[in-house]
Structure formats: structure tokens, C-alpha cells
Amino acid sequence: MDTQSDGENAAPDLMTVAEVAAWLRVGRSTVYAWTLSGQIPAIRLNGIVRFQRNQLCEWMQQRTRCPDVSSHPISARINMAHPRHLTHRTMLDAATRVKKRLVSTKNTSHHGDVP
């Protein structure tokens, strides 16, 4: 025998602030702040805040879309960059810079050692 009435079966899946906070892994105060500022869909029942699970799912989907990478300022700079051609000279310059760094690192790391 079914112990639930027809009204209970038709009721939306309501969540408390604590349940939403745990689900989103944020503090309860964050959920309250989002609710007060209207950033998250919520309903109030005689002063009690509740959230409909399906509305929260839609809300999260709207906010988790990947941004358009081509519009990002760093992507624009990368697209405009022109790499240097690898020539004997550029390879020699790079090797010289690496050698200088290695030598300066050796000298500073053995600073206090006695030979």
C-alpha cells in the first residue's frame, strides 16, 4: 500500500540551504548571500528558503559552459605571436644563456662549501 498522498508525489524536490551548500561545496553563508542577491534560484515559504533541484541543475548548466577561447586576450596574443626561426645562431644563443644560468647556479650553490 502506498503511504504517500497524491499531493506529495506532485511536490517538487525541494532542498534546504544546508543541502545546497553541501551539494555545491560552499558555505551556507555563501548560499544565503547568493539567494539574497538573486544569483541563485530560490523560493521562500513563510520566510523559509528552499531550492528546487531541477532549477538548480539548470542554473548550474547555464554557468558551467566553457568560455569562447578565441575571445580570451591571451589567446589573441598567442595567435599574433611569430616564433623565431631556428637557426644555428638562435640555437647557439639559447645554449649560451642556459650555460650561463647553470654556471651561476653552481657558483651560488657551493658558496659556503670548502673544496
Residue pairs with C-beta under 8 A, 6 or more apart in sequence:
12 52
12 53
12 54
13 52
13 53
13 54
14 43
14 50
14 51
14 52
14 53
15 23
15 50
15 51
15 52
15 53
15 56
16 49
16 50
16 51
17 28
17 31
17 32
17 35
17 49
17 51
18 28
19 51
20 31
20 40
20 51
20 56
21 27
21 28
21 30
21 31
23 56
24 31
31 40
32 49
34 40
35 42
35 49
40 51
40 56
40 59
41 51
41 52
41 55
41 56
41 58
41 59
42 49
42 50
42 51
43 49
43 50
43 51
43 52
44 50
69 75
70 76
84 90
